Amino acid sequence: MPRTSMAPLTPADQERLRALRRMKAVALGALVFMAVVFVVAFWLQERQPWLAYVRAAAEGGMVGALADWFAVTALFRRPLGLPIPHTAIIPNRKDEIGRTLGEFVETNFLEAAVVRAKLATTPIALRAGEWLREAPHAERVATEGAAVATAVLNALSDDDIRDLITDLAREHLVTPEWGPPAGAWLGKIVESDAHHGAVDLAVDSIATWLDANAESFSGLVSRRLPSWVPKLAHRLVDDTVYNEAVRFVHAMQADPRHPARLAVDGYLARLADNLQHDPSTRAKLENAKATLFDSPRVGALAAEAWNTAKAGLLTALADPSSGLRRRATQALQEIGERLTTDTALQTRVDTWVSDAAVFLVDRYRHDIASIITDTVERWDPAETTEKIELMVGRDLQYIRLNGTFVGALAGLAIFTIAHALIPGV
């Protein structure tokens, strides 16, 4: 696997580096101090016997300082460059450390009970609602959503969308037979007399048209009469036809049981029955349907409708003051308001989020944890060591410092006990 360089030192890393160097200097200074004390005490202990205790303390301090220096250094590199076994642990076992860290996170953090317990104490819906009901936040979400929707629309192929619309229309409109469901639907309308309103509307429209267009009947019938018929008779025939038409329509308006109305009822009832049971009628409807949807003009209209809708959507999404964007912002604010006031909705949302998170953790916990493993494996060993040392090295220098003082106390205690138990030593 190719190695990748880690990010350059951040200002925080640089500050950690300065603190690490200071602590290294302090720990080294403690070792040097113990060495100086040891030399002085060793040189003068013959003249001043009490300095033997100081020498023992300094000797123990040096041993503790050197031992802890070796232990701390061995984590990151080979002490003094010597090929001592089990040293330079982090660079040599970087990949294993990454796998162990990934397994630790997977086992102890990416666990369903842990995730559910944490989410159960977090009012997710309430916090989201409080944030979302603020106008700037809702507008920001609407803006981001508009950007995503725009990218999706631009990425869609017009030809693919046209083919999709064609396939959907064929699957849900063209392929299913229209006769039986249309007949059943029409039959229910006729049985409930729901069509009477449409008949009334048609009759009223005809009556209104007749009242306003009497001149349209001029010559309608008379032009077909022989030329030898007097002109007066022509006018009389046309007026008679017009008046009869008006009288007929007014009679239909006035009489709910007019024969023409009953004829319409009978025709619709027969049509409903034929659409369900008459093969000839059903075949005619299917042929008409196929002719309509197979027409190139219909396909062109569908493509034109998609292009128009797409252009309109793109324009509305790009304009922050468009009705679509404003309504989206208002809708988001309303959702946020409901999330802050509707306890039942909060419970549903929190439960849904918790269930979704648990599902994702259960299904993809290993994949999520493998991000740690794979990332650590790609890091350069030297840079990884440097980064880890920056994070924990300063605290490890305290171990060296503590080892110096603990070693000094231990050396003093051992020397004192030895002299107490074995006089003359």
C-alpha positions in Angstrom: 0.0 0.0 0.0 1.5 3.4 -1.0 2.5 5.6 1.9 0.9 9.0 2.3 2.3 12.1 4.0 0.3 13.4 6.9 -0.8 17.1 7.1 1.9 19.7 8.0 2.2 20.9 11.5 -0.7 23.1 12.7 -0.2 26.0 15.1 -1.4 23.7 17.9 1.1 21.0 16.8 3.9 23.6 16.8 2.9 24.7 20.3 3.0 21.0 21.4 6.5 20.7 19.8 7.8 23.6 21.9 6.3 22.2 25.1 7.8 18.8 24.3 11.2 20.3 23.8 11.0 22.2 27.1 10.0 19.0 29.0 12.8 17.0 27.3 15.2 19.7 28.5 13.8 19.6 32.0 14.1 15.8 32.2 17.6 15.9 30.8 18.5 18.6 33.3 17.3 16.4 36.1 19.6 13.6 34.9 22.6 15.9 34.6 21.9 17.3 38.0 21.8 13.8 39.5 25.1 12.9 37.7 26.8 16.1 39.1 25.5 15.3 42.6 26.7 11.7 42.3 30.3 12.8 41.2 30.6 15.4 44.0 29.2 13.1 46.7 31.3 10.1 45.5 34.4 12.3 45.6 33.8 13.8 49.0 32.1 10.9 50.9 35.4 9.7 52.4 35.7 13.1 54.2 32.0 13.5 54.9 30.4 10.1 55.5 26.9 11.5 55.3 27.5 12.2 51.6 27.2 8.5 51.0 23.5 8.8 51.4 23.5 11.7 48.9 25.6 9.5 46.6 23.1 6.6 46.9 20.2 8.9 46.2 21.9 10.4 43.1 22.9 7.0 41.9 19.3 5.8 42.2 18.1 8.9 40.5 20.5 8.4 37.6 19.4 4.8 37.2 15.7 5.7 37.3 16.2 8.6 34.8 18.2 6.4 32.4 15.7 3.5 32.7 12.7 5.7 32.0 14.6 7.6 29.2 15.2 4.2 27.6 11.6 3.1 28.0 10.2 6.4 26.6 12.6 6.5 23.7 12.1 2.9 22.8 8.4 3.7 22.0 9.4 6.0 19.2 12.9 5.1 18.0 16.0 3.0 18.7 17.9 4.4 21.7 21.2 5.7 20.5 20.5 4.1 17.2 21.3 0.6 18.6 19.4 -2.4 17.1 18.0 -3.4 20.5 15.1 -5.8 20.4 11.6 -4.5 21.2 12.5 -0.8 20.5 11.1 1.7 18.0 7.8 0.1 18.8 5.5 2.6 17.2 7.2 2.8 13.7 7.8 -0.9 13.6 4.3 -1.9 14.8 2.4 1.0 13.3 0.1 -1.2 11.2 -0.6 -3.5 14.1 -1.4 -0.5 16.3 -3.8 0.8 13.7 -5.6 -2.6 13.5 -5.7 -2.8 17.3 -7.1 0.7 17.5 -9.7 0.0 14.9 -10.8 -3.2 16.7 -10.9 -1.3 20.0 -13.2 1.4 18.5 -15.3 -1.2 16.8 -15.7 -3.3 19.9 -16.2 -0.5 22.5 -17.7 2.4 20.6 -19.4 1.1 17.5 -21.7 -1.1 19.5 -25.5 -0.9 19.2 -26.2 -0.6 22.9 -23.6 2.2 23.3 -24.9 4.2 20.4 -28.6 3.7 21.5 -27.8 4.7 25.1 -26.0 7.9 23.9 -28.7 8.9 21.5 -31.4 8.2 24.1 -29.9 11.0 26.3 -29.6 13.4 23.4 -32.7 15.4 22.4 -31.9 15.3 18.7 -35.2 16.4 17.3 -35.5 19.3 19.8 -32.1 20.6 19.1 -32.6 20.3 15.3 -35.9 22.1 15.6 -34.5 24.9 17.6 -31.8 25.4 15.1 -34.0 25.0 12.0 -36.7 27.4 13.1 -34.3 30.3 12.9 -34.8 32.0 9.5 -31.0 32.2 8.6 -30.6 28.5 9.3 -33.7 27.5 7.4 -32.6 29.7 4.5 -29.1 28.1 4.6 -30.6 24.6 4.4 -32.9 25.7 1.5 -29.9 27.1 -0.3 -27.9 23.9 0.1 -30.9 21.9 -0.9 -31.4 24.0 -4.0 -27.7 23.5 -4.9 -28.0 19.8 -4.6 -31.3 19.7 -6.6 -29.7 21.9 -9.3 -26.7 19.6 -9.6 -29.0 16.6 -9.9 -31.2 18.2 -12.5 -28.1 19.2 -14.6 -26.7 15.7 -14.2 -29.8 14.1 -15.5 -29.9 13.2 -19.2 -32.9 14.6 -21.0 -33.0 11.5 -23.3 -32.9 9.2 -20.3 -35.7 11.1 -18.6 -37.7 11.0 -21.7 -37.2 7.3 -22.0 -38.1 6.9 -18.3 -41.3 8.8 -18.7 -42.1 6.8 -21.8 -41.5 3.5 -20.0 -43.5 4.6 -16.9 -46.4 5.7 -19.1 -46.3 2.5 -21.1 -46.1 0.4 -17.9 -48.8 2.2 -16.0 -51.1 3.7 -18.7 -50.7 2.0 -22.0 -50.2 -1.7 -21.0 -53.1 -2.0 -18.5 -56.5 -2.4 -20.2 -58.7 0.7 -19.7 -62.1 -0.8 -20.5 -63.1 -2.7 -17.3 -61.8 -0.1 -14.8 -63.3 2.7 -16.8 -66.6 0.9 -17.2 -66.7 0.1 -13.5 -65.9 3.7 -12.6 -68.6 5.0 -15.1 -71.1 2.5 -13.7 -70.7 3.8 -10.2 -71.1 7.4 -11.4 -74.4 6.5 -13.2 -75.7 4.4 -10.3 -75.2 7.3 -7.9 -76.6 9.9 -10.4 -73.3 11.8 -10.0 -73.3 12.5 -13.7 -76.5 14.7 -13.5 -74.4 17.7 -12.6 -72.3 17.3 -15.7 -75.5 16.9 -17.8 -77.0 20.1 -16.2 -73.8 22.0 -17.0 -73.9 20.8 -20.6 -77.6 21.7 -21.0 -77.1 25.1 -19.4 -74.1 25.8 -21.6 -76.1 24.9 -24.7 -79.0 27.1 -23.6 -76.7 30.1 -23.0 -75.1 29.6 -26.4 -78.4 29.4 -28.2 -79.7 32.6 -26.5 -76.5 34.4 -27.6 -76.2 33.0 -31.1 -79.6 33.0 -32.8 -78.0 34.4 -36.1 -76.0 31.2 -36.4 -79.2 29.4 -37.5 -79.7 31.8 -40.5 -79.5 29.5 -43.5 -78.6 26.5 -41.5 -81.6 24.5 -43.0 -83.0 26.9 -45.6 -79.9 26.8 -47.8 -80.8 23.1 -48.5 -84.3 24.0 -49.7 -85.0 24.1 -53.4 -84.4 27.5 -55.0 -88.1 27.8 -56.0 -89.1 28.0 -52.3 -89.9 31.7 -51.4 -87.4 33.6 -49.2 -90.1 34.1 -46.6 -90.3 30.4 -46.2 -86.6 30.2 -45.8 -86.7 32.6 -42.9 -89.6 30.8 -41.4 -87.9 27.4 -41.5 -84.7 28.8 -39.9 -86.7 30.5 -37.1 -88.7 27.4 -36.5 -85.6 25.2 -36.2 -84.0 27.7 -33.8 -87.2 28.1 -31.7 -87.6 24.3 -31.5 -84.0 23.9 -30.4 -84.5 26.5 -27.7 -87.7 25.0 -26.6 -86.1 21.5 -26.4 -83.2 22.7 -24.4 -85.4 24.7 -22.0 -87.6 21.7 -21.5 -84.5 19.6 -20.6 -83.6 22.3 -18.1 -87.0 22.3 -16.5 -87.7 18.5 -16.4 -85.3 16.2 -14.5 -87.1 13.3 -16.1 -87.0 14.6 -19.7 -86.7 11.8 -22.3 -83.4 13.2 -23.5 -82.0 13.0 -20.0 -83.3 9.5 -19.6 -81.7 8.6 -23.0 -78.3 10.0 -21.7 -78.7 7.9 -18.6 -79.4 4.8 -20.6 -76.5 5.5 -23.0 -74.0 5.9 -20.2 -75.3 2.8 -18.4 -75.0 0.8 -21.6 -71.5 2.2 -22.3 -70.4 1.3 -18.7 -71.6 -2.2 -19.2 -70.1 -2.5 -22.7 -66.7 -1.3 -21.5 -66.7 -4.1 -19.0 -68.2 -6.9 -21.0 -68.4 -6.1 -24.7 -65.1 -7.2 -26.5 -65.9 -4.9 -29.4 -66.3 -1.8 -27.3 -63.2 -2.6 -25.3 -61.2 -3.2 -28.5 -62.3 0.2 -29.8 -61.1 1.9 -26.6 -57.8 0.1 -26.7 -57.2 1.0 -30.3 -58.0 4.7 -29.6 -55.6 4.5 -26.6 -52.8 3.0 -28.7 -53.3 5.5 -31.4 -53.1 8.4 -28.9 -50.0 7.2 -27.1 -48.1 6.0 -30.2 -48.5 9.4 -31.8 -45.2 11.2 -32.3 -46.8 14.4 -31.3 -47.6 13.0 -27.8 -43.9 12.0 -27.4 -42.9 15.4 -28.5 -45.3 17.0 -26.0 -43.9 14.9 -23.2 -40.3 15.9 -24.0 -41.3 19.5 -24.3 -43.2 19.3 -21.0 -40.0 17.9 -19.3 -37.8 20.6 -20.8 -40.2 23.3 -19.7 -40.5 21.9 -16.2 -36.7 21.5 -15.9 -36.0 25.0 -17.1 -38.6 26.4 -14.7 -37.2 24.4 -11.8 -33.6 25.5 -12.5 -34.7 29.1 -12.7 -36.6 28.9 -9.5 -33.9 27.1 -7.6 -31.3 29.7 -8.7 -33.3 32.7 -7.6 -33.2 33.2 -3.8 -36.4 35.3 -4.0 -38.4 32.8 -6.1 -41.6 31.4 -4.7 -40.1 27.9 -4.6 -37.1 29.0 -2.5 -39.3 31.1 -0.2 -41.8 28.4 0.3 -39.0 25.9 1.0 -37.6 28.2 3.7 -41.0 28.7 5.3 -41.6 24.9 5.2 -38.3 24.3 6.9 -39.1 26.8 9.6 -42.5 25.3 10.1 -40.8 21.9 10.5 -38.4 23.3 13.0 -41.3 24.9 15.0 -43.1 21.6 15.1 -40.0 19.8 16.2 -39.7 22.1 19.2 -43.4 22.0 20.3 -44.7 18.6 19.2 -43.6 16.0 21.8 -45.0 13.1 19.8 -43.1 14.2 16.7 -39.9 14.6 18.7 -40.3 11.0 20.0 -40.9 9.7 16.5 -37.9 11.5 15.1 -35.6 10.6 17.9 -36.7 6.9 17.6 -36.1 7.0 13.9 -32.7 8.5 14.2 -31.7 6.1 16.9 -33.0 3.1 14.9 -31.2 4.3 11.8 -27.9 4.9 13.6 -28.1 1.5 15.3 -28.8 -0.2 11.9 -25.9 1.6 10.3 -23.6 0.7 13.2 -24.7 -3.0 13.2 -24.4 -3.3 9.4 -21.2 -1.2 8.7 -19.3 -1.1 12.0 -16.4 -3.1 10.6 -16.3 -0.8 7.5 -16.4 2.3 9.7 -13.6 1.0 12.0 -11.5 -0.1 9.0 -11.2 3.6 8.1 -8.9 3.9 11.1 -6.9 0.8 10.1 -6.5 1.8 6.5 -5.6 5.4 7.3 -2.9 4.4 9.7 -1.5 1.8 7.3 -1.1 4.6 4.6 0.8 6.9 7.0 4.5 7.2 6.7 6.1 5.5 9.8 8.4 8.4 10.6 5.7 11.0 10.3 3.3 8.9 12.3 5.9 8.5 15.1 6.4 12.3 15.1 2.7 13.0 15.3 2.1 10.6 18.1 5.1 11.9 20.0 3.7 15.4 19.7 0.4 14.3 21.2 1.7 12.3 24.2 5.5 13.0 24.3 5.2 15.9 26.8 3.4 13.6 29.3 5.9 10.9 28.8 8.7 13.3 29.7 7.0 13.6 33.1 7.6 9.9 33.4 11.3 10.5 33.0 11.2 13.3 35.5 9.2 11.2 38.0 11.6 8.3 37.4 14.5 10.4 38.4 13.0 11.4 41.7 11.5 8.0 42.5 14.9 6.4 41.7 16.6 8.8 44.0 14.2 8.1 46.8 14.5 4.3 46.1 18.3 4.5 46.1 18.3 6.4 49.4 15.8 4.0 51.0 17.8 0.9 49.9 21.1 2.4 51.1 19.6 3.4 54.4 17.9 0.0 55.0 21.1 -1.8 54.1 23.1 0.3 56.6 20.5 -0.2 59.2 20.4 -4.0 58.8 24.1 -4.6 58.1 26.2 -2.1 60.1 29.5 -1.3 58.5 28.3 -1.7 55.0 
